[in-house]
Amino acid sequence: MDTLEKVLLIVHLVGFAALFGGAAVQLRDRDLVVNTAMLYGAITQVVSGILLVGVLEGQDVAVDNAKYGVKLAVALVVAVLCWVNRAKERLPTGLFYAILALTTANVLIAVLWT
């Protein structure tokens, strides 16, 4: 189970890298969009996060359900925003930055919430 936990954590981090990196590369562009990296990164984050918490629960590790509930809610909002706006040729600037800010907030929750 320890190996599965580590693999899921790596997949979760790769999902974050795709989501955040996909958004970051567009910061210099005029037309901001939800690119494929952002979409699949957001979906990867949600799925791997749920599986990771399930594995932790299966190992009888003390899990902070409030923390993971908040993280799941934020990740679902990001995933839904990416999914709904994936076909748009241009996103409003505020919406794009909201996706980026929520993604950053989710990392801050993961690291700083003890």
Contacts in CASP RR format, 6 or more apart in sequence:
PFRMAT RR
TARGET T0000
AUTHOR 0000-0000-0000
METHOD contacts of the structure
MODEL  1
MDTLEKVLLIVHLVGFAALFGGAAVQLRDRDLVVNTAMLYGAITQVVSGI
LLVGVLEGQDVAVDNAKYGVKLAVALVVAVLCWVNRAKERLPTGLFYAIL
ALTTANVLIAVLWT
1 55 0 8 1.000
1 58 0 8 1.000
1 59 0 8 1.000
4 55 0 8 1.000
5 52 0 8 1.000
5 55 0 8 1.000
5 56 0 8 1.000
5 59 0 8 1.000
8 48 0 8 1.000
8 49 0 8 1.000
8 51 0 8 1.000
8 52 0 8 1.000
8 55 0 8 1.000
9 52 0 8 1.000
11 44 0 8 1.000
11 48 0 8 1.000
12 44 0 8 1.000
12 45 0 8 1.000
12 48 0 8 1.000
12 49 0 8 1.000
12 52 0 8 1.000
14 41 0 8 1.000
14 44 0 8 1.000
15 40 0 8 1.000
15 41 0 8 1.000
15 42 0 8 1.000
15 44 0 8 1.000
15 45 0 8 1.000
15 48 0 8 1.000
16 41 0 8 1.000
16 45 0 8 1.000
16 103 0 8 1.000
16 107 0 8 1.000
18 37 0 8 1.000
18 38 0 8 1.000
18 40 0 8 1.000
18 41 0 8 1.000
18 44 0 8 1.000
19 37 0 8 1.000
19 38 0 8 1.000
19 41 0 8 1.000
19 42 0 8 1.000
19 44 0 8 1.000
19 45 0 8 1.000
19 78 0 8 1.000
19 82 0 8 1.000
19 103 0 8 1.000
20 100 0 8 1.000
20 103 0 8 1.000
20 104 0 8 1.000
20 107 0 8 1.000
21 37 0 8 1.000
21 38 0 8 1.000
22 35 0 8 1.000
22 37 0 8 1.000
22 38 0 8 1.000
23 38 0 8 1.000
23 96 0 8 1.000
23 99 0 8 1.000
23 100 0 8 1.000
23 103 0 8 1.000
24 100 0 8 1.000
25 35 0 8 1.000
26 32 0 8 1.000
26 33 0 8 1.000
26 35 0 8 1.000
26 96 0 8 1.000
31 89 0 8 1.000
31 90 0 8 1.000
32 90 0 8 1.000
32 91 0 8 1.000
32 93 0 8 1.000
32 96 0 8 1.000
33 88 0 8 1.000
33 89 0 8 1.000
33 90 0 8 1.000
33 91 0 8 1.000
34 81 0 8 1.000
34 82 0 8 1.000
34 85 0 8 1.000
34 86 0 8 1.000
34 88 0 8 1.000
34 91 0 8 1.000
34 99 0 8 1.000
38 82 0 8 1.000
38 99 0 8 1.000
39 82 0 8 1.000
39 83 0 8 1.000
39 86 0 8 1.000
42 75 0 8 1.000
42 78 0 8 1.000
42 79 0 8 1.000
42 82 0 8 1.000
42 83 0 8 1.000
43 79 0 8 1.000
43 82 0 8 1.000
43 83 0 8 1.000
45 75 0 8 1.000
45 78 0 8 1.000
45 79 0 8 1.000
45 106 0 8 1.000
46 72 0 8 1.000
46 75 0 8 1.000
46 76 0 8 1.000
46 79 0 8 1.000
49 71 0 8 1.000
49 72 0 8 1.000
49 75 0 8 1.000
50 72 0 8 1.000
53 63 0 8 1.000
53 68 0 8 1.000
56 63 0 8 1.000
57 63 0 8 1.000
64 113 0 8 1.000
67 109 0 8 1.000
67 113 0 8 1.000
70 109 0 8 1.000
70 113 0 8 1.000
71 106 0 8 1.000
71 109 0 8 1.000
71 110 0 8 1.000
74 102 0 8 1.000
74 105 0 8 1.000
74 106 0 8 1.000
74 109 0 8 1.000
75 106 0 8 1.000
77 102 0 8 1.000
78 99 0 8 1.000
78 102 0 8 1.000
78 103 0 8 1.000
78 106 0 8 1.000
81 95 0 8 1.000
81 98 0 8 1.000
81 99 0 8 1.000
81 102 0 8 1.000
82 99 0 8 1.000
85 91 0 8 1.000
85 95 0 8 1.000
END
